[in-house]
Amino acid sequence: MKMRWSLDVLYPSFDSDAFKQDLTKCTEGIRQIKKWTKINLSNQEEPVKKLEKYITTQNDFLHLYSRLHSFAQLTLSVEAKNEKALKTLEKLETMSTELAEPTVQFQKWLGSLNNLDQLISSSEILKEHRFYLLEQANKNQYLLSEQEEVILAKMKNTGSKAWAKLQELLTSTLLVEITVNDEEKQLPLPVVRNMAYDSDPQVRKMAYEAELKSYKKIEESSAASLNGIKGEFITISEKRGYQSPLEKTLLDSRMDQEILDAMLTAMRESLPSFHKFFRKKAELLGYKNGLPFYELFAPMGEVDMKYTYDEAREFIVKNFRTFSDKLANFADRAFAEHWIDAEPREGKRGGAFCSK
């Protein structure tokens, strides 16, 4: 079984009629949203009707835009140099900046409504979107002028978003020079990282050292990318009036300081257990002065189980079924309909994620 996903459920290709038609619909959708907000958000007449219209229009548009954006983004995640995907993503992100002005208009209009809770309670649609509406109203206090918001939205495409794309490209295409079975090879980073689980301690150490050495090729450009991203974030946080970049991060994450502190406290309280575990692991592996970093994931004992993709599918579905047929069927469908891309290769982004 090949473990590469198929994106046909979204679109057959960037050249397909379905993709082109939806791209045209997306452009028209942005034009309609801009026109509607300009006409209707100049006063507070019929607020419930306007709120319902805005939400339904936004939902329809975002469903379409997300489909187009996901197709481009998911393609890039496994083909870092796919030119059509890159151009499409840039086009979509440029298009989305046109929504900055109507979005600000809506947030400011929403913030001007004195009886928002009462309005929400009068409509089933609004009650369903209560959290979103209250969150948008709260964000009103951090908005800049409409002109400034438009400028920021447009500049992000050549600022933090461009830096993020560069950083992803660097790590996705990085090849690690390593000796495998007396043969010099250049392997994708995820392949070398997986060697941390190898049963041979020399392989684990060699892979770790080769990985660190490979970072020398991209350390300056990666640092510049991260500095550019965080520098923009710090500046915008200050200009919007947040007390700190952390406050903005917490609000964007829908958390508060108390929750964060509780999580960090739980982590600190758990550290002694982890320390004890790793000290014991070091002892069992024969280390006297603590566990080397490259041995964190070293397998223990004599068991060296390996699975083919078919065996992994059978194991997962079988065990899920012991407590949930629904979950087992869902997992089996993910395999059957090629939702999973598990094979490491050059040009593919490292790490695991899910997209919907």
Phi, psi and omega in degrees: 000130174274135182252062173238136186282163173244132179259015181299335179295338175270296178209150177293323181190172177289341181264001183289153178298322181298317180293314181297319180295318180291327177295320177294318177299323181295316178299317179292324179298319178296318180298318181292319179297315180298317181294316183295314182294323180296321182281319192263341184260023178271352179210175183254022178287142179047056185298322181296314179300319181290320178297315179298317180296316180298314183295312181296321178295315179297318180299315179297316181294313183294328175298316179291311182298317181298323179297313179295314182295318180297320179299315179291314183293318180291325175298315180295329184294339177244352177222083189300337184251018179292108187294322180295320179293318179298312181295321179295317180297317178297320179296316181295318181291327175293318177299319184295336179294339178293344179273353182301314183295309179295330178294317178295318178302317181293315182298320180289321177295317179298317180293341181275351181279117184284335185244045186300316180302318180294319179297317181298318183293345183270359185220134178295320178297315181291323178297323178295332182250024183305310184302314180299314183295317179293324178294317179295321178296321180293325181292343181305326183292343182255007182280145170269189178291162180302317181296318179294322180294321178295316179299315179299315181299318181289321183288335178299329181295330177254005178249250187299322180294321178293319177297320180296319178296320179297315181298319178294321178296317181299314183284330181287330184256000180293128176251136182260126177278121186208150178264121180235118182054047178065018179239128179285126182226161170241113186241149175299149183306314180300327179295316181291322179298326179294341179291349176297343180260004182295149181285343181268119181297330179291323177294317180299315181293316181298318181295318179299312182293323179293322178298311180300319180295323182294332181294340178301331182292333188233009187296319183289317181290324177294319178296319178297320179298311182295321177297320179296317180296309183288327178298317177297317181298317180296316181297313181295321178301318180293314183294328181281346177096016175288149179294330180195164174301329179296320179300316179296318180298318179296317179294318178296329180271359181058048177231173171229171185300323181298318180295315179300314180298321179296319179295315180294322178297316178298321178295314181296321180291336180274344185304318180304324178294319178293319178301315180298317180299312184288329175295318178293320179297319177299317180299314181294331179272356175094019179260139183259336185244043179095172184266122176299150184301324183287358179254007181303322185254014180301133178291150181245150177081189185266348183288130179226070185278136176226147183233141166283169179297323178296317179294322179296318178300312181298319181295314182296310183296317181300315183284326174298324185290343179293341179227351180198109175296324181298314180292321179297316180295322179295315180297318180296323178295322179299322176289312186296323184261013173059053175271349190251133174239097187256343186284122176287142179195165180297137179090357180260136179294140179278163178091164181252144176202163173235152182225141178221000000 
